[in-house]
Structure formats: structure tokens, C-alpha cells
Amino acid sequence: MRPPRPPIELTPLLACDGTTDMAILWHIARQAPELRRWLIANPRADATLLEYVAQAGGPGVTEGLEVLLTSIDPVGTDAAHGATGRVHAEAPR
């Protein structure tokens, strides 16, 4: 895979833009660790790209993944911290 052709400037906006080509997203993942956290917000980021970003790490990646996982399954994430996140009503007497 080749890097994107100039004059593409690698920016947070490009990294999280849902219209950015996957080849450019992969280039960012491999070559721009400071932008990896923004890839997590990209709706085109598939499981393979997210796995790579999680493994490669970088500034803000852990926090970005926590936000993503919380937005997908807030109950499951809360359960990991000891709370179910569900409201339980008492049965009528």
C-alpha cells in the first residue's frame, strides 16, 4: 500500500471523516500515531482497522476506545465497573 498522493494533509478532520478512503485511513493508522485516536470516531473504521489502532496505541487511543465501547454498550461497560446501569423497579405489593 502506498501513502496518499500529495497534497493530502493528514489532519484529525481527515482521520474521522466518513468519506475518507480506506487506504488513507490505513496510512494514517500506520504512519501518524498522533491521529489514531481520530480514526476511532470514523464511521468507516471497520473491526480490522480498530483492532490495529488498539494494538498500535498512541496518544488518546485508550480513551477513544473507551468512549466508543461505552457508546455501543453502556450497560455492559458499566457492569465491568460493578454497576449494571439498569433501573430496577420494585414489584407492586
Secondary structure, DSSP 8 states (H G I E B T S, - for coil): -----TT----HHHHH-TTS-HHHHHHHHHH-GGGHHHHTT-TT--HHHHHHHHHH--TTHHHHHHHHHHHH-HHHHHHHTT-----------
